[in-house]
Amino acid sequence: MKTYDKRAVFGWAMYDWANSAFATTVMAGFFPIFFKQFWSVGADTTLSTARLGLANSIAGIVVALCAPVLGAIADRGGSKKKFLLFFAFMGMVMTLALYMVSKGNWPTAVLLYVFATVGFSGGNIFYDALITGVSPEKKLDSVSALGFSLGYLGGGILFALNVWMTLSPATFGFSGPGEAVRFAFLTVGVWWAVFSLPLILFVREPAVADERPQTGAVRAGFNQLKGTFQDIRHLKTIFLFLLAYWLYIDGVNTVIRMAVDYGISIGFKSNDLIVALLITQFVGFPSAMAFGFLGSRLGARRAIFLAIAVYLFVSIWAAFMTSSREFYVLAVVVGMVQGGIQALSRSFYAKIIPTDRSAEYFGFYNMVGKFAAVLGPVLIGGVGLLAKHAGYGSNTASRISITSVSLFFIIGGILLFFVNEERGREELRYLSGAGTYRS
């Protein structure tokens, strides 16, 4: 029985505090606004939205294609922390480099953003996989929720400071909001690096029984990946959950990455949108913890259903918003479920996979998540362009495009209905030869 090491859990959870600064300040907050108003200055809002959607999709494809292979290699070589730190370092450096991109230079901004996002997302593969090494199974829901909760708090604190800098640049010695936003990218890189230290110091990767030198680990990793594809025919529960997750998390990721862009497209002021993001962060801190408790009481699957229902309502409501006050209310509602659906999806998946192959299986998990990040932004951008081509104005086209996200929540929820956790455990027992599988 795995022991509950509070220091290891703290170190693991603090990485979410560290890298969530990128998710909030860069991905959700300043990059979409700065990309439209500074790096894509003069471009039509629909075109800049399509460019941003393409950038997110490219990053998603790169991570999705690499994730399972890297996970299998990390399992065999006992290298989860090494891979995590490599990708984290890449994300930090590329984020810092955004400070130097000049006005109108959107191709360079996209390139650096793609590499930074690959670093952020790639590191999360191995961060997620480490949860099975720091938490016993009965604590998975609460430990996963703790990570997301600290992520919301840490990301929100730095984001609040950066918002203050942009709203009052003279207080910090900046010439204007533009310089403050560029400096905010520097603060994200530094924050990410400093608060990664607890994970480096306190989290020990579980020993691998047949740990190999790196070259041997690469060969063994590919062989293991091949074996997993063969095993998947017996792991129908994992396959079905990943399919459901792919769809509903696509909607979640799209809301996270495109909400500010959508708000700008329908005429809301950027300051109002930034405040709404701050609301989401600080509501998300206690709500993620509450969902962890709810998952332990009702079951993770039922709590995920609740979050999907809320997101479905939000995706339809967003199309009819007319005031910033409504956007604030929407931010509160999203903040109540965003961390919960992410945390419980991760802990539910951790319960139905082999713990000794966690990086490989979380590689598949993140592959699915990143391919989901490909579909949503492209769908929004594509539907918006088609609507405008059909004769609708930019405002109406944007409103039409946001409703397309609801499809992911509807179909994902239907598929999740057929996922059975106990059946998944039975399939694992069959795979390991410890029990009898009944089809």
C-alpha positions in Angstrom: 0.0 0.0 0.0 1.4 3.3 -1.1 1.9 5.8 1.9 0.7 9.3 1.8 3.8 11.6 1.8 2.6 15.1 2.5 5.8 16.7 1.4 5.8 14.8 -1.9 2.1 15.7 -2.5 2.9 19.4 -1.8 5.9 19.3 -4.2 3.8 17.7 -6.9 0.8 20.1 -6.5 3.1 23.1 -6.5 4.1 22.5 -10.1 0.5 23.3 -11.0 0.9 26.6 -9.1 4.1 27.2 -11.2 2.9 26.4 -14.7 -0.6 27.7 -14.4 0.9 31.2 -14.7 1.4 30.3 -18.4 -2.2 29.0 -18.8 -3.7 32.2 -17.2 -1.5 35.1 -18.1 -0.4 33.8 -21.6 -2.8 31.3 -23.0 -6.1 32.6 -21.7 -5.3 36.3 -20.9 -2.7 38.5 -22.6 -1.6 36.5 -25.6 -5.0 36.5 -27.4 -5.5 40.2 -26.7 -1.9 41.2 -27.6 -2.0 39.0 -30.6 -5.1 40.8 -32.0 -4.1 44.3 -31.0 -0.3 44.3 -31.3 1.1 41.4 -33.3 -1.9 41.2 -35.7 -2.6 45.0 -35.8 -4.7 46.0 -38.7 -6.0 42.5 -39.5 -9.7 41.6 -39.6 -10.9 40.1 -36.2 -12.1 36.9 -38.0 -8.7 36.4 -39.6 -6.8 36.9 -36.4 -9.1 34.5 -34.7 -8.3 31.9 -37.3 -4.6 32.5 -36.9 -4.8 32.0 -33.2 -6.9 28.9 -33.6 -4.3 27.5 -36.0 -1.4 28.3 -33.5 -3.2 26.4 -30.8 -4.0 23.5 -33.1 -0.4 23.2 -34.3 0.9 23.0 -30.8 -1.8 20.4 -30.0 -0.8 18.2 -32.9 2.9 18.2 -32.0 2.2 17.2 -28.4 -0.5 14.7 -29.4 1.8 12.8 -31.8 4.7 12.7 -29.4 2.9 12.0 -26.1 2.4 8.2 -26.0 5.9 7.5 -27.3 7.6 9.8 -24.8 5.4 8.4 -22.1 6.4 4.8 -22.9 10.1 5.8 -23.0 9.9 7.6 -19.7 8.2 4.6 -18.0 11.0 2.2 -19.2 13.8 4.6 -18.3 12.5 6.0 -15.1 12.6 9.4 -16.6 9.3 11.1 -15.9 10.9 14.0 -14.0 13.7 14.5 -16.6 11.1 14.7 -19.4 9.0 17.0 -17.3 11.8 19.4 -16.6 13.0 19.4 -20.3 9.6 20.5 -21.5 9.1 22.9 -18.7 12.4 24.6 -19.5 11.5 24.9 -23.2 8.2 26.5 -22.2 9.9 28.9 -19.8 12.5 30.1 -22.4 9.9 30.5 -25.2 7.6 32.5 -22.9 10.5 34.8 -21.9 11.3 35.3 -25.6 7.8 36.7 -26.4 9.0 39.9 -24.7 11.3 40.6 -27.7 8.7 40.2 -30.5 8.0 43.5 -32.3 4.7 45.0 -33.2 3.0 43.4 -36.3 5.4 40.4 -36.3 2.6 37.8 -35.8 4.5 34.9 -37.5 7.3 35.1 -34.8 4.7 35.4 -32.1 2.9 32.3 -33.3 6.2 30.4 -33.6 7.3 31.2 -30.0 3.7 30.6 -28.7 3.6 27.2 -30.3 6.9 26.1 -28.8 5.9 27.5 -25.4 2.6 25.7 -25.5 4.3 22.5 -26.5 6.6 22.9 -23.4 3.6 23.5 -21.2 1.5 20.7 -22.5 4.4 18.2 -22.9 5.5 18.8 -19.3 1.9 18.1 -18.1 2.1 14.5 -19.6 4.8 13.6 -17.0 3.4 15.8 -14.3 0.0 13.9 -14.6 1.8 10.6 -14.6 3.7 11.3 -11.4 0.4 11.4 -9.5 0.3 7.6 -9.2 3.7 7.8 -7.5 2.8 10.4 -4.8 -0.8 9.4 -4.0 -2.5 6.2 -2.8 -5.6 5.3 -4.9 -8.1 6.4 -2.2 -6.6 9.9 -2.2 -6.4 10.4 -6.0 -9.5 12.6 -6.3 -8.4 14.9 -3.5 -4.8 15.1 -4.5 -5.7 15.8 -8.2 -8.1 18.5 -7.0 -5.4 20.0 -4.8 -3.1 20.4 -7.8 -5.7 22.2 -9.9 -6.8 24.2 -6.9 -3.3 25.5 -6.3 -3.0 26.1 -10.0 -6.0 28.4 -10.0 -4.7 30.2 -6.9 -1.1 30.6 -8.1 -2.0 31.5 -11.6 -4.6 33.9 -10.4 -2.2 35.7 -8.0 0.4 36.4 -10.8 -2.3 37.2 -13.3 -3.8 39.8 -10.8 -0.4 41.4 -10.5 0.1 41.5 -14.2 -3.4 43.0 -14.7 -2.5 45.7 -12.2 0.6 46.4 -14.2 -1.3 46.9 -17.4 -4.1 49.0 -15.8 -1.6 51.2 -14.0 1.7 51.0 -15.9 3.1 54.2 -14.5 3.0 52.8 -11.0 5.5 50.2 -12.1 7.6 52.5 -14.3 6.3 51.4 -17.6 5.7 53.7 -20.5 2.3 52.2 -21.3 0.1 49.0 -21.2 2.0 47.5 -24.1 5.3 47.5 -22.3 3.6 46.1 -19.2 2.1 43.2 -21.1 5.5 42.3 -22.6 7.0 42.4 -19.1 4.2 40.1 -17.9 5.6 37.4 -20.2 8.9 37.7 -18.4 7.2 37.3 -15.0 5.5 34.1 -16.2 8.9 32.5 -17.2 10.5 33.4 -13.9 7.4 32.3 -11.8 7.3 29.0 -13.6 11.0 28.3 -12.9 11.0 29.3 -9.2 7.9 27.4 -8.2 9.0 24.2 -10.0 11.6 23.8 -7.3 9.4 22.0 -4.8 8.7 19.3 -7.3 12.4 18.9 -8.1 13.3 18.7 -4.4 10.4 16.7 -2.9 9.0 14.3 -5.6 10.9 11.1 -6.1 10.0 9.0 -9.1 9.1 5.4 -8.2 11.8 2.9 -9.0 11.3 1.0 -12.3 11.9 -2.8 -12.0 13.6 -3.0 -15.4 15.0 0.5 -15.7 17.4 0.7 -18.6 20.0 3.1 -20.1 18.4 5.7 -22.2 19.1 4.0 -25.6 17.6 0.8 -24.3 14.7 2.7 -22.8 13.9 4.2 -26.2 13.8 0.7 -27.8 11.8 -0.8 -25.0 9.5 2.3 -25.0 8.5 1.7 -28.6 8.0 -2.0 -28.0 5.8 -1.2 -24.9 3.8 1.3 -27.0 3.2 -1.5 -29.6 2.1 -3.8 -26.8 -0.4 -1.2 -25.4 -2.1 -0.9 -28.8 -2.5 -4.6 -28.7 -3.8 -4.5 -25.2 -6.4 -1.9 -25.9 -8.7 -4.5 -27.4 -9.2 -5.8 -23.8 -9.3 -2.3 -22.2 -12.7 -1.2 -23.7 -13.4 1.0 -20.6 -10.2 3.0 -21.1 -10.9 3.3 -24.8 -14.4 4.5 -24.3 -13.4 6.9 -21.5 -10.7 8.4 -23.7 -13.2 8.9 -26.5 -15.7 10.6 -24.2 -12.9 12.7 -22.7 -11.6 13.7 -26.1 -14.9 15.2 -26.9 -16.0 16.9 -23.7 -12.5 18.2 -22.8 -12.3 19.7 -26.3 -15.2 22.0 -25.3 -13.4 22.8 -22.0 -10.1 23.6 -23.8 -11.8 25.7 -26.4 -13.6 27.8 -23.8 -10.3 28.3 -21.9 -8.3 29.3 -25.0 -10.9 31.2 -27.1 -13.1 33.0 -24.5 -11.2 36.3 -24.5 -10.9 36.2 -28.3 -14.6 35.6 -28.5 -15.4 38.5 -26.1 -13.3 40.9 -28.2 -14.9 39.7 -31.4 -18.4 40.6 -30.1 -17.4 44.0 -28.9 -16.5 43.7 -25.2 -13.7 45.8 -23.7 -10.4 43.9 -23.1 -10.3 45.2 -19.5 -13.7 43.6 -18.8 -12.5 40.3 -20.2 -9.4 40.3 -18.1 -11.4 41.0 -14.9 -13.7 38.1 -15.9 -10.6 35.8 -16.2 -9.5 36.9 -12.7 -12.9 36.0 -11.4 -12.7 32.5 -13.0 -9.3 32.0 -11.3 -10.3 32.8 -7.8 -13.6 31.1 -8.0 -11.8 28.1 -9.4 -9.5 27.8 -6.3 -12.2 26.7 -3.8 -14.4 25.1 -6.4 -11.7 22.6 -7.5 -11.3 21.5 -3.9 -15.0 21.2 -3.5 -15.3 19.0 -6.6 -12.6 16.8 -5.2 -14.7 16.3 -2.1 -17.8 15.8 -4.3 -16.0 13.2 -6.4 -15.1 11.2 -3.3 -18.7 11.3 -2.1 -20.8 10.9 -5.3 -18.1 9.3 -7.5 -15.9 11.1 -10.0 -18.1 10.1 -13.0 -21.3 11.6 -11.6 -19.5 14.8 -10.7 -18.0 15.0 -14.3 -21.6 14.7 -15.6 -22.6 17.7 -13.6 -19.7 19.8 -15.0 -20.5 18.7 -18.5 -24.2 19.9 -18.1 -23.0 23.3 -16.8 -20.6 23.7 -19.8 -23.4 22.8 -22.2 -25.5 25.6 -20.7 -22.6 28.0 -20.9 -21.8 27.3 -24.6 -25.4 28.1 -25.6 -25.7 31.1 -23.2 -22.5 32.7 -24.5 -24.1 33.2 -27.9 -26.7 35.5 -26.5 -24.6 37.7 -24.2 -24.9 41.4 -24.6 -23.2 43.0 -21.6 -20.0 42.6 -19.7 -22.1 41.9 -16.5 -23.3 38.7 -18.2 -19.7 37.8 -19.0 -18.8 38.2 -15.3 -21.6 35.8 -14.4 -20.5 33.4 -17.0 -16.9 33.6 -15.6 -18.2 32.6 -12.1 -20.2 29.7 -13.5 -17.2 28.4 -15.5 -14.9 28.9 -12.5 -17.1 26.6 -10.4 -16.7 23.6 -12.8 -13.5 24.1 -14.8 -11.0 22.9 -12.3 -13.4 20.1 -11.1 -13.9 18.5 -14.5 -10.1 18.6 -15.2 -9.2 17.2 -11.8 -11.7 14.4 -11.6 -11.1 13.4 -15.2 -7.4 12.9 -14.3 -8.1 11.0 -11.1 -10.8 8.8 -12.7 -8.4 7.9 -15.4 -5.6 7.2 -12.9 -7.9 4.6 -11.3 -8.4 2.5 -14.4 -4.9 2.4 -15.8 -1.8 0.2 -14.8 0.2 2.3 -12.3 3.5 0.9 -13.4 2.8 2.3 -16.9 1.4 5.6 -15.9 3.5 7.9 -18.1 2.6 5.8 -21.2 -1.1 5.8 -20.4 -1.1 9.4 -19.5 0.7 10.0 -22.8 -2.4 8.6 -24.4 -4.6 10.7 -22.1 -2.7 13.9 -23.1 -2.6 12.9 -26.7 -6.4 12.8 -26.7 -6.5 16.1 -24.8 -4.2 17.8 -27.3 -6.1 16.4 -30.4 -9.2 17.8 -28.7 -7.4 21.2 -28.6 -7.0 20.8 -32.3 -10.6 20.5 -33.2 -12.3 23.1 -31.0 -10.3 26.3 -32.0 -10.3 25.3 -35.7 -14.1 24.6 -35.5 -14.8 28.0 -34.0 -12.5 29.8 -36.5 -13.9 27.8 -39.5 -17.6 28.2 -38.5 -17.0 31.9 -38.0 -15.4 32.3 -41.5 -18.2 30.3 -43.1 -20.8 32.4 -41.4 -19.2 35.6 -42.5 -18.8 34.2 -46.1 -22.6 33.5 -46.0 -23.2 37.2 -45.4 -23.4 37.5 -41.6 -21.5 40.4 -39.9 -18.4 39.6 -37.8 -20.4 40.0 -34.5 -23.1 37.5 -35.6 -20.6 35.1 -37.2 -18.7 34.9 -33.9 -21.9 34.2 -32.0 -22.8 31.4 -34.4 -19.4 29.9 -34.1 -19.4 29.7 -30.3 -22.5 27.5 -30.2 -20.7 24.8 -32.2 -18.8 23.9 -29.0 -22.0 22.5 -27.5 -21.7 19.4 -29.8 -18.6 18.3 -27.9 -20.4 18.3 -24.5 -23.5 16.5 -25.8 -21.6 13.7 -27.5 -18.9 13.4 -24.9 -21.6 13.2 -22.1 -23.4 10.4 -24.0 -20.3 8.3 -24.3 -19.3 8.9 -20.7 -22.7 7.4 -19.7 -21.5 4.0 -20.9 -18.1 4.1 -19.0 -18.1 1.7 -16.0 -15.3 2.1 -13.5 -15.7 -1.4 -12.0 -15.6 -3.0 -15.4 -12.4 -1.1 -16.1 -10.8 -2.6 -13.0 -11.9 -6.1 -14.1 -10.3 -5.5 -17.5 -7.0 -4.5 -15.8 -7.1 -7.7 -13.6 -7.5 -9.7 -16.8 -4.7 -7.9 -18.5 -2.3 -8.6 -15.5 -3.4 -12.2 -15.2 -4.8 -11.6 -11.7 -8.4 -12.3 -12.5 -11.0 -13.5 -15.0 -12.3 -11.2 -17.7 -16.0 -11.5 -18.7 -16.8 -9.9 -22.0 
